[in-house]
């Protein structure tokens, strides 16, 4: 039971992070009712794809990286695609968390330090964190996640009490704007990106199919509920308190640090202001842990075949995991939404397209949910739509 709780928190904590903070910034473009429908639909897609990934691991007999699954069920080409996509996604997400965490801390401190300096300190913190064994990271993640849930609950109750529910921005004037959908769909999908941690969770839970299904169901449902309540509360409060700022959010002119700062300015109580800052930091750190663990594990496996010294591997793997993402965050100005959208496109390959392809190469499904091929086809179409949206954003 403890493993189930810890793994569920790891899944939920990986999701609830930079994505949660970013969602109001992109969902403001369509309004609250369409946002709720998008969150529910995205959750259903993500849960179904987690079952596809689980099926592959069960047939493999243990948790394997996507590249290893590709090699087992298809061959070298699938292995290369899996390994490359996973690393690109992980580096992109870690870059998002470094950029978002540094931006929030910069706005919170209002210091004279440059963004690069704060990002460097945040990066050193992340590298140090990854040097701990996974069991310790699990407990650290549990503590931070519990703190995140408590703080989020208190904050949302405070926000809800301030919202005039009869005057919510139910629909936005940009709901028919194709560009708004092109931006939000990849970001919304990325907000549920925990697939990279599936191999570690499968091994951690000893391939227990029943337990793992519960973990993926609850672990993805918790973020969906939190996202819906958080988005409604944040947009409702900002729409009521500062209509000009809300218009800037809809227009996409606001950075993540500015959004958090505005929320803290709206809060009249100093204690609530502190909660807003801490919820942002907790959310980003839990996601950072979830994504970094999976990538660091993969890099350790790669280094172990070339380096015999375990201490060198323990030091080198966290640095290799974090450093490229740090450079992305430093070199791309305001990288948060831009890189998050790009990550959504890569996540489609990792969570949907390649697993569905490998499923076709595997034996008869063990999981009963996968016997309806029509649902799988609809999920693939949804993934293709997300990729097309991000490609249009990049033009």
Secondary structure as GFF3:
##gff-version 3
##sequence-region A 1 395
A	DSSP	alpha_helix	2	15	.	.	.	ID=ss1
A	DSSP	alpha_helix	18	27	.	.	.	ID=ss2
A	DSSP	alpha_helix	32	60	.	.	.	ID=ss3
A	DSSP	alpha_helix	66	73	.	.	.	ID=ss4
A	DSSP	alpha_helix	76	109	.	.	.	ID=ss5
A	DSSP	alpha_helix	115	130	.	.	.	ID=ss6
A	DSSP	alpha_helix	134	162	.	.	.	ID=ss7
A	DSSP	three_ten_helix	165	167	.	.	.	ID=ss8
A	DSSP	alpha_helix	178	190	.	.	.	ID=ss9
A	DSSP	three_ten_helix	195	197	.	.	.	ID=ss10
A	DSSP	alpha_helix	198	204	.	.	.	ID=ss11
A	DSSP	alpha_helix	209	241	.	.	.	ID=ss12
A	DSSP	alpha_helix	243	251	.	.	.	ID=ss13
A	DSSP	alpha_helix	256	266	.	.	.	ID=ss14
A	DSSP	alpha_helix	270	304	.	.	.	ID=ss15
A	DSSP	alpha_helix	310	331	.	.	.	ID=ss16
A	DSSP	alpha_helix	335	348	.	.	.	ID=ss17
A	DSSP	pi_helix	349	353	.	.	.	ID=ss18
A	DSSP	alpha_helix	354	361	.	.	.	ID=ss19
A	DSSP	three_ten_helix	368	371	.	.	.	ID=ss20
A	DSSP	alpha_helix	373	394	.	.	.	ID=ss21
###
